[in-house]
Amino acid sequence: MRAWAKASVVAMAVVVVAMAGCASQPPVRFHSLLAASSSATAASAPASATPLVVELGPVTVPAAVDQPQWVLRASDDSLRVLEGERWVAPLRDELRAAVMARMAERFNAVDARTQPGPASGWRLRIEVQRFESMLGREAWIEAAWSATSVATPVRTVACTSRLHETAGSDPPSIAAAHRRAVQRLADQIGERLRAMDQSATAVSAC
């Protein structure tokens, strides 16, 4: 066999092996924190409700989970990186979108960045300090959030939300648990801002 023919055979063998290796890799599965449809148990805001104008800045997340792959905590407290399980967008963007979507549904919230409302509303900041997925146990979200009114007199509110939801050992169950926790976070924020809108309280903490 000529040298060039041998080289061709070797090259083809390498390609076949590489393709076989790719074929054996499980496909990447993407998840979202955005609910596919409205919760059957959650009451939506009436169409006539006064819009809750919110300017939500970038959401910060812990560095350990600020990556495409999922990071899960096992029962022995070790961490596992699941290459085949990922959020469909960066986690900080998923969190922001999910919070705004829930607040729009429950509190008739308007995103001041895309739909300017009246010269009032709240500048909201969310810092997620803990975002953990525990195999076969639960999903944890701990977030410090604060809001400052746009209109005068200036009013402020600062809170910390600690939320956990039961989760199974499979990725879809864990994603669903995180979706429920994010919805509860948005509900807590929306309820507090609505209460502040209806009172004369200048500073609030929880």
ABEGO torsion letter per residue (X at the ends): XBAAAAAAAAAAAAAAAAAAAAAABBBBBBBBABBABBBAABBBBBAABBBBBBBBBBBBBBAAABBABBBBBBAAGBBBBBAABBBABBAAAAAAAAAAAAAAAAAGBBBAAABBBBBBEBBBBBBBABBBBBBGBBBBBBBBBBBBBABOBBBBBBBBBBBBBBBBABAAAAAAAAAAAAAAAAAAAAAAAAAAAABABABBBX
